[in-house]
Amino acid sequence: MQLPDFIRKFPALDVPFPEDVVRSYAVRSDAGLVVFFDFVKDMVLPPHSHLAQWGTVLSGEIEFTIAGETRTMGPGAIYDIPSGAEHSAIIKAGTKVIDVFEEPDRYPVKG
């Protein structure tokens, strides 16, 4: 699955991971941040926490640990991470997700 051209024209974010591992395409408002993530290589997301996050897996597979509970999620899976909940993930290459962050400035726009 490839994201549509118009989505791939959304601004990229300055995330703390190399572009050859994950690509980002974002829409920001005063109320939050919507990000399409495209994982090009396998990636381990270390444990961390922040304000609330909601997401869905479009393709691929993520092994998510949220507040101590681990689940493997594939296409169509929805995850809801409460504000302050520690979470981590093992993400397979080819995975695409939509993440919605409560924080509009969770990651700065590149540029």
DORO-641089 format. One record per atom (N, C-alpha, C): residue number from 1; residue in one letter; x, y, z. Coordinates in pm, whole numbers, padded with zeros to 5 digits, always signed. Each point is the difference from the previous one (the first is absolute). Layout:
BEGIN
+-----+-----+--------+--------+--------+
:   n : res :      x :      y :      z :
+-----+-----+--------+--------+--------+
: NUM :   A :      X :      Y :      Z :
...
+-----+-----+--------+--------+--------+
//
This chain:
BEGIN
+-----+-----+--------+--------+--------+
:   n : res :      x :      y :      z :
+-----+-----+--------+--------+--------+
:   1 :   M : +00083 : -00118 : +00000 :
:   1 :   M : -00083 : +00118 : +00000 :
:   1 :   M : +00088 : +00125 : +00000 :
:   2 :   Q : -00033 : +00092 : -00087 :
:   2 :   Q : +00071 : +00127 : -00003 :
:   2 :   Q : -00098 : +00110 : +00037 :
:   3 :   L : +00047 : +00098 : +00077 :
:   3 :   L : -00084 : +00114 : +00032 :
:   3 :   L : -00022 : +00082 : -00126 :
:   4 :   P : -00118 : +00062 : -00016 :
:   4 :   P : -00028 : +00082 : -00118 :
:   4 :   P : +00099 : +00116 : -00014 :
:   5 :   D : +00022 : +00042 : -00123 :
:   5 :   D : +00093 : +00111 : -00027 :
:   5 :   D : -00032 : +00124 : +00081 :
:   6 :   F : -00129 : +00035 : +00012 :
:   6 :   F : -00034 : +00125 : +00070 :
:   6 :   F : +00037 : -00008 : +00148 :
:   7 :   I : -00006 : -00117 : +00060 :
:   7 :   I : +00041 : -00015 : +00141 :
:   7 :   I : +00151 : +00011 : +00010 :
:   8 :   R : +00071 : -00057 : -00097 :
:   8 :   R : +00146 : +00006 : +00004 :
:   8 :   R : +00053 : +00141 : -00027 :
:   9 :   K : -00089 : +00092 : -00033 :
:   9 :   K : +00038 : +00141 : -00016 :
:   9 :   K : -00020 : +00079 : +00129 :
:  10 :   F : -00063 : -00062 : +00103 :
:  10 :   F : -00014 : +00068 : +00129 :
:  10 :   F : +00139 : +00025 : +00059 :
:  11 :   P : +00014 : +00099 : +00085 :
:  11 :   P : +00132 : +00029 : +00059 :
:  11 :   P : +00054 : -00117 : +00082 :
:  12 :   A : +00132 : -00018 : -00008 :
:  12 :   A : +00069 : -00100 : +00082 :
:  12 :   A : +00025 : +00059 : +00138 :
:  13 :   L : +00014 : -00088 : +00098 :
:  13 :   L : +00029 : +00043 : +00136 :
:  13 :   L : +00145 : -00029 : +00036 :
:  14 :   D : +00050 : +00075 : +00095 :
:  14 :   D : +00133 : -00022 : +00053 :
:  14 :   D : -00012 : -00099 : +00115 :
:  15 :   V : -00006 : -00130 : -00034 :
:  15 :   V : -00011 : -00106 : +00100 :
:  15 :   V : +00140 : -00050 : +00035 :
:  16 :   P : +00017 : -00060 : +00118 :
:  16 :   P : +00134 : -00042 : +00043 :
:  16 :   P : +00045 : -00134 : -00059 :
:  17 :   F : -00036 : -00025 : -00125 :
:  17 :   F : +00038 : -00124 : -00068 :
:  17 :   F : +00040 : +00035 : -00143 :
:  18 :   P : +00096 : -00073 : -00057 :
:  18 :   P : +00046 : +00031 : -00136 :
:  18 :   P : -00109 : -00020 : -00105 :
:  19 :   E : +00005 : +00083 : -00105 :
:  19 :   E : -00098 : -00010 : -00110 :
:  19 :   E : +00010 : -00131 : -00076 :
:  20 :   D : +00115 : -00068 : +00005 :
:  20 :   D : +00009 : -00129 : -00069 :
:  20 :   D : -00066 : -00110 : +00082 :
:  21 :   V : -00047 : +00033 : +00121 :
:  21 :   V : -00072 : -00095 : +00086 :
:  21 :   V : -00150 : +00030 : -00001 :
:  22 :   V : -00035 : +00127 : +00016 :
:  22 :   V : -00142 : +00039 : +00003 :
:  22 :   V : -00019 : +00135 : -00069 :
:  23 :   R : -00108 : +00008 : -00075 :
:  23 :   R : -00038 : +00126 : -00066 :
:  23 :   R : -00129 : +00048 : +00063 :
:  24 :   S : -00016 : +00132 : +00005 :
:  24 :   S : -00119 : +00057 : +00063 :
:  24 :   S : -00064 : +00104 : -00091 :
:  25 :   Y : -00132 : +00007 : +00007 :
:  25 :   Y : -00079 : +00095 : -00079 :
:  25 :   Y : -00108 : +00052 : +00095 :
:  26 :   A : -00002 : +00130 : +00027 :
:  26 :   A : -00081 : +00051 : +00110 :
:  26 :   A : -00100 : +00107 : -00039 :
:  27 :   V : -00107 : +00003 : +00078 :
:  27 :   V : -00100 : +00107 : -00004 :
:  27 :   V : -00014 : +00048 : +00144 :
:  28 :   R : +00017 : +00130 : +00020 :
:  28 :   R : -00004 : +00056 : +00135 :
:  28 :   R : -00112 : +00102 : +00013 :
:  29 :   S : -00063 : +00003 : +00118 :
:  29 :   S : -00096 : +00105 : +00034 :
:  29 :   S : +00028 : +00043 : +00142 :
:  30 :   D : -00069 : +00101 : +00048 :
:  30 :   D : +00018 : +00043 : +00138 :
:  30 :   D : -00043 : -00108 : +00099 :
:  31 :   A : -00086 : -00093 : -00046 :
:  31 :   A : -00056 : -00103 : +00089 :
:  31 :   A : +00082 : -00128 : +00004 :
:  32 :   G : +00089 : -00022 : -00096 :
:  32 :   G : +00076 : -00125 : -00001 :
:  32 :   G : +00083 : -00016 : -00126 :
:  33 :   L : +00059 : -00117 : -00013 :
:  33 :   L : +00091 : -00033 : -00110 :
:  33 :   L : -00037 : -00136 : -00056 :
:  34 :   V : -00022 : -00007 : -00131 :
:  34 :   V : -00030 : -00126 : -00068 :
:  34 :   V : +00122 : -00034 : -00086 :
:  35 :   V : +00053 : -00122 : +00017 :
:  35 :   V : +00122 : -00038 : -00072 :
:  35 :   V : -00020 : -00136 : -00067 :
:  36 :   F : +00036 : -00006 : -00126 :
:  36 :   F : +00009 : -00126 : -00073 :
:  36 :   F : +00147 : -00041 : +00009 :
:  37 :   F : +00027 : -00112 : +00066 :
:  37 :   F : +00137 : -00052 : +00010 :
:  37 :   F : +00015 : -00118 : -00094 :
:  38 :   D : +00113 : -00003 : -00073 :
:  38 :   D : +00033 : -00106 : -00094 :
:  38 :   D : +00136 : -00056 : +00044 :
:  39 :   F : +00000 : -00121 : +00056 :
:  39 :   F : +00122 : -00060 : +00052 :
:  39 :   F : +00070 : -00079 : -00110 :
:  40 :   V : +00115 : +00049 : -00041 :
:  40 :   V : +00076 : -00057 : -00111 :
:  40 :   V : +00084 : -00119 : +00047 :
:  41 :   K : +00046 : +00006 : +00124 :
:  41 :   K : +00081 : -00107 : +00059 :
:  41 :   K : -00061 : -00038 : +00135 :
:  42 :   D : +00037 : -00119 : +00049 :
:  42 :   D : -00041 : -00039 : +00135 :
:  42 :   D : +00048 : +00107 : +00098 :
:  43 :   M : -00080 : +00024 : +00104 :
:  43 :   M : +00036 : +00103 : +00096 :
:  43 :   M : -00045 : -00040 : +00140 :
:  44 :   V : +00082 : +00033 : +00098 :
:  44 :   V : -00036 : -00018 : +00140 :
:  44 :   V : -00023 : +00139 : +00057 :
:  45 :   L : -00121 : +00022 : +00050 :
:  45 :   L : -00036 : +00126 : +00064 :
:  45 :   L : +00016 : -00020 : +00151 :
:  46 :   P : +00096 : +00069 : +00063 :
:  46 :   P : +00025 : -00022 : +00142 :
:  46 :   P : -00115 : +00051 : +00087 :
:  47 :   P : -00008 : -00050 : +00124 :
:  47 :   P : -00106 : +00045 : +00091 :
:  47 :   P : +00004 : +00152 : +00020 :
:  48 :   H : -00117 : +00060 : -00003 :
:  48 :   H : -00014 : +00144 : +00020 :
:  48 :   H : -00147 : +00030 : +00032 :
:  49 :   S : -00028 : +00125 : +00033 :
:  49 :   S : -00139 : +00041 : +00024 :
:  49 :   S : -00016 : +00146 : -00040 :
:  50 :   H : -00123 : +00039 : -00021 :
:  50 :   H : -00036 : +00137 : -00037 :
:  50 :   H : -00150 : +00013 : +00016 :
:  51 :   L : -00058 : +00106 : -00053 :
:  51 :   L : -00145 : +00016 : +00006 :
:  51 :   L : -00067 : -00107 : -00087 :
:  52 :   A : -00130 : -00004 : -00004 :
:  52 :   A : -00075 : -00107 : -00066 :
:  52 :   A : +00036 : -00017 : -00148 :
:  53 :   Q : -00013 : -00124 : -00046 :
:  53 :   Q : +00026 : -00038 : -00139 :
:  53 :   Q : -00102 : -00106 : -00040 :
:  54 :   W : -00051 : +00012 : -00121 :
:  54 :   W : -00092 : -00099 : -00056 :
:  54 :   W : +00055 : -00036 : -00137 :
:  55 :   G : -00014 : -00126 : -00040 :
:  55 :   G : +00051 : -00037 : -00131 :
:  55 :   G : -00064 : -00124 : -00055 :
:  56 :   T : +00028 : -00023 : -00127 :
:  56 :   T : -00046 : -00121 : -00068 :
:  56 :   T : +00108 : -00049 : -00095 :
:  57 :   V : +00010 : -00131 : -00011 :
:  57 :   V : +00098 : -00063 : -00089 :
:  57 :   V : -00065 : -00015 : -00137 :
:  58 :   L : +00065 : +00055 : -00101 :
:  58 :   L : -00049 : -00012 : -00138 :
:  58 :   L : +00054 : -00125 : -00068 :
:  59 :   S : +00127 : -00029 : +00025 :
:  59 :   S : +00063 : -00120 : -00056 :
:  59 :   S : +00117 : -00038 : +00088 :
:  60 :   G : +00043 : -00125 : -00010 :
:  60 :   G : +00115 : -00046 : +00077 :
:  60 :   G : -00037 : -00050 : +00138 :
:  61 :   E : +00098 : +00011 : +00092 :
:  61 :   E : -00019 : -00057 : +00133 :
:  61 :   E : +00080 : +00076 : +00105 :
:  62 :   I : -00064 : +00022 : +00114 :
:  62 :   I : +00063 : +00064 : +00115 :
:  62 :   I : -00023 : -00086 : +00124 :
:  63 :   E : +00106 : -00023 : +00074 :
:  63 :   E : -00014 : -00060 : +00132 :
:  63 :   E : +00006 : +00115 : +00100 :
:  64 :   F : -00114 : +00038 : +00053 :
:  64 :   F : -00013 : +00115 : +00089 :
:  64 :   F : -00003 : -00046 : +00144 :
:  65 :   T : +00072 : +00070 : +00087 :
:  65 :   T : -00016 : -00017 : +00144 :
:  65 :   T : -00050 : +00134 : +00052 :
:  66 :   I : -00123 : +00000 : +00052 :
:  66 :   I : -00063 : +00121 : +00051 :
:  66 :   I : -00038 : -00025 : +00145 :
:  67 :   A : +00058 : +00081 : +00089 :
:  67 :   A : -00028 : -00013 : +00145 :
:  67 :   A : +00018 : -00144 : +00047 :
:  68 :   G : +00107 : -00066 : -00048 :
:  68 :   G : +00034 : -00134 : +00044 :
:  68 :   G : -00070 : -00113 : -00072 :
:  69 :   E : -00093 : +00029 : -00090 :
:  69 :   E : -00072 : -00105 : -00074 :
:  69 :   E : +00053 : -00004 : -00144 :
:  70 :   T : +00043 : -00119 : -00045 :
:  70 :   T : +00056 : -00016 : -00134 :
:  70 :   T : -00100 : -00069 : -00092 :
:  71 :   R : -00016 : +00058 : -00118 :
:  71 :   R : -00089 : -00056 : -00104 :
:  71 :   R : +00065 : +00018 : -00136 :
:  72 :   T : -00020 : -00098 : -00087 :
:  72 :   T : +00044 : +00012 : -00139 :
:  72 :   T : -00118 : +00050 : -00081 :
:  73 :   M : +00023 : +00105 : -00078 :
:  73 :   M : -00107 : +00065 : -00075 :
:  73 :   M : +00031 : +00001 : -00148 :
:  74 :   G : -00101 : -00033 : -00080 :
:  74 :   G : +00013 : +00002 : -00144 :
:  74 :   G : -00101 : +00096 : -00061 :
:  75 :   P : -00016 : -00006 : -00132 :
:  75 :   P : -00090 : +00092 : -00069 :
:  75 :   P : -00140 : +00003 : +00061 :
:  76 :   G : -00047 : +00122 : +00022 :
:  76 :   G : -00132 : +00020 : +00058 :
:  76 :   G : -00001 : +00014 : +00150 :
:  77 :   A : +00109 : -00036 : +00066 :
:  77 :   A : +00007 : +00012 : +00146 :
:  77 :   A : +00002 : +00147 : +00039 :
:  78 :   I : -00065 : +00029 : +00112 :
:  78 :   I : -00005 : +00136 : +00054 :
:  78 :   I : +00063 : -00002 : +00138 :
:  79 :   Y : +00080 : +00100 : +00030 :
:  79 :   Y : +00060 : +00012 : +00132 :
:  79 :   Y : -00031 : +00138 : +00058 :
:  80 :   D : -00019 : +00002 : +00130 :
:  80 :   D : -00034 : +00122 : +00073 :
:  80 :   D : +00094 : +00007 : +00119 :
:  81 :   I : +00090 : +00096 : -00002 :
:  81 :   I : +00101 : +00012 : +00105 :
:  81 :   I : -00038 : +00119 : +00088 :
:  82 :   P : -00039 : -00026 : +00123 :
:  82 :   P : -00040 : +00110 : +00089 :
:  82 :   P : +00118 : +00093 : +00031 :
:  83 :   S : -00032 : +00122 : +00032 :
:  83 :   S : +00101 : +00098 : +00038 :
:  83 :   S : +00084 : -00054 : +00115 :
:  84 :   G : +00133 : +00005 : -00016 :
:  84 :   G : +00092 : -00044 : +00105 :
:  84 :   G : +00031 : -00148 : +00003 :
:  85 :   A : -00070 : -00082 : -00081 :
:  85 :   A : +00025 : -00145 : +00000 :
:  85 :   A : +00132 : -00031 : -00069 :
:  86 :   E : +00087 : -00074 : +00068 :
:  86 :   E : +00125 : -00041 : -00063 :
:  86 :   E : -00031 : -00102 : -00109 :
:  87 :   H : +00066 : +00016 : -00114 :
:  87 :   H : -00020 : -00093 : -00111 :
:  87 :   H : +00127 : -00013 : -00082 :
:  88 :   S : +00011 : -00113 : -00069 :
:  88 :   S : +00113 : -00030 : -00088 :
:  88 :   S : -00052 : -00089 : -00112 :
:  89 :   A : +00083 : -00021 : -00102 :
:  89 :   A : -00046 : -00081 : -00113 :
:  89 :   A : +00117 : -00059 : -00077 :
:  90 :   I : -00028 : -00113 : -00062 :
:  90 :   I : +00089 : -00060 : -00100 :
:  90 :   I : -00081 : +00004 : -00129 :
:  91 :   I : +00051 : +00073 : -00099 :
:  91 :   I : -00075 : +00028 : -00122 :
:  91 :   I : +00071 : -00062 : -00118 :
:  92 :   K : -00072 : -00079 : -00079 :
:  92 :   K : +00059 : -00067 : -00116 :
:  92 :   K : +00006 : +00092 : -00121 :
:  93 :   A : +00103 : -00018 : -00081 :
:  93 :   A : +00012 : +00074 : -00126 :
:  93 :   A : -00127 : -00022 : -00082 :
:  94 :   G : -00044 : +00104 : -00070 :
:  94 :   G : -00121 : -00008 : -00081 :
:  94 :   G : -00126 : +00039 : +00075 :
:  95 :   T : +00014 : +00027 : +00130 :
:  95 :   T : -00117 : +00040 : +00080 :
:  95 :   T : -00032 : +00146 : -00028 :
:  96 :   K : -00129 : +00027 : -00011 :
:  96 :   K : -00050 : +00136 : -00014 :
:  96 :   K : -00110 : +00019 : +00104 :
:  97 :   V : +00004 : +00115 : +00068 :
:  97 :   V : -00098 : +00030 : +00102 :
:  97 :   V : -00046 : +00145 : -00013 :
:  98 :   I : -00115 : +00028 : +00057 :
:  98 :   I : -00045 : +00137 : +00021 :
:  98 :   I : +00000 : +00020 : +00151 :
:  99 :   D : +00074 : +00100 : +00047 :
:  99 :   D : +00004 : +00034 : +00141 :
:  99 :   D : -00059 : +00139 : +00019 :
: 100 :   V : -00081 : +00015 : +00103 :
: 100 :   V : -00058 : +00130 : +00035 :
: 100 :   V : +00046 : +00032 : +00141 :
: 101 :   F : +00069 : +00112 : +00014 :
: 101 :   F : +00056 : +00042 : +00128 :
: 101 :   F : -00079 : +00116 : +00058 :
: 102 :   E : -00025 : -00005 : +00128 :
: 102 :   E : -00066 : +00110 : +00070 :
: 102 :   E : +00084 : +00128 : -00007 :
: 103 :   E : +00130 : -00016 : -00004 :
: 103 :   E : +00092 : +00114 : -00003 :
: 103 :   E : +00021 : +00047 : -00144 :
: 104 :   P : -00044 : +00121 : -00034 :
: 104 :   P : +00022 : +00048 : -00136 :
: 104 :   P : +00148 : +00017 : -00035 :
: 105 :   D : +00083 : +00019 : +00102 :
: 105 :   D : +00144 : +00020 : -00022 :
: 105 :   D : +00083 : -00117 : +00048 :
: 106 :   R : -00056 : -00120 : -00006 :
: 106 :   R : +00073 : -00120 : +00043 :
: 106 :   R : +00133 : -00011 : -00073 :
: 107 :   Y : -00001 : +00024 : -00129 :
: 107 :   Y : +00122 : +00003 : -00082 :
: 107 :   Y : -00003 : +00126 : -00086 :
: 108 :   P : +00112 : +00068 : -00015 :
: 108 :   P : +00001 : +00118 : -00088 :
: 108 :   P : -00001 : -00039 : -00149 :
: 109 :   V : -00053 : +00088 : -00081 :
: 109 :   V : +00003 : -00020 : -00145 :
: 109 :   V : +00142 : +00026 : -00047 :
: 110 :   K : +00048 : -00084 : -00093 :
: 110 :   K : +00134 : +00020 : -00056 :
: 110 :   K : -00002 : +00125 : -00088 :
: 111 :   G : +00113 : +00063 : -00008 :
: 111 :   G : +00006 : +00111 : -00094 :
: 111 :   G : +00080 : +00108 : +00051 :
+-----+-----+--------+--------+--------+
//
